[in-house]
């Protein structure tokens, strides 16, 4: 699987030599169930996200793409499509429309596996354009 992924990724980037829309990279390489939808996970509240991802998302502006975010379950790259902020002091009214790329890791992943996923995440991020 890893060899196939590396070959497909190398071939895809070599052919194009340019950045790609987030949706295309998510469809091609994300290992999340949302990959079939171009990584689109719809509207979520930050409590529905891993803490590390939520911390980044709340600081983003629409159409920004994050750098790879390390979590216990893998590396995420997210694009904020839009956000709705509630009025008043109720933070539960804040919602974020996101797309994600997930490169999973097991909780007991060794240093080599983590380093490999980190390199892959950086390579994927380098190929994603920030705009639609």
Secondary structure, DSSP 8 states (H G I E B T S, - for coil): -HHHHHHHHHHHHHHH-S-B-HHHHHHHH--SGGGGGTTEEEEE-GGGS-HHHHHHHTT--TT-B---EEETTEEEEEEEEEEE--SSS-GGG-EEEEEEEEEE--TT--HHHHHHHHHHHHHHHHTB-S--
